[in-house]
């Protein structure tokens, strides 16, 4: 099976233990920088029902369920290995208000209309192709009760730094996603989500659309450096074949760039930053 013909639309292998490890590490750093799992959200009512789409290993669902034992939190993902892991963690943590199931977010979901007070999704840049975003938002709207909220959190790009190798390999990553149909960039320079998603929510009828940005410094000596060093190690090795097959780079060129990036990131003068955007919208109370 080719890298881009797996079931589902995720660029990387969603059933890979390596990818699950990467997502677990990345989530911890991102949610800490955001200010916690409820950042940017209104106070949820008692007995609220919450859904996390493409939940991966379930970190956000488990955090929400732990902090708010009075609400029910569900997570869905296309990956069986990640859903099994998340359910096992929920049992170990005795979180009876957290549940996980296998579903494909690019298809109609097995929930009734108006089932949730909040629908959350993060990191869909390599999950939803550009033509899937509007149907996805429409499905989120169906699932929300009137007055419910949607929250989307996405990176602006793979990051910026003072390393030429880092910059080159990040550029290859954004170009790869653009060429195979992800994001809304006009030229593959960024993911193109930051300036597009607020408009998509307003077009779908959401009111009170708000956005905020947050950044993670990944410079040498900073707490996030080791997390993102591991993140890039794992992500780019998994994407190597896709980049080669897309004609972006030869195997020899990739290997040299990859090694130079890791060398540069280990330099004491390495500087880097990754920027994210968080967008919320409210479904009108009267349709």
PEUR-V121672 format. One record per helix or strand. SS is the DSSP state (~ for helix, > for strand). FROM is the first residue (numbers start at 1). TO is the last residue. If there is no record, write none. Layout:
SS:FROM:TO  SS:FROM:TO
This chain:
~:17:34  >:49:53  ~:59:67  >:72:77  ~:80:92  >:98:102  >:116:122  >:129:129  ~:132:143  >:144:155  >:160:161  ~:164:179  >:182:182  ~:197:203  >:207:217  ~:225:245  ~:251:265  >:272:282
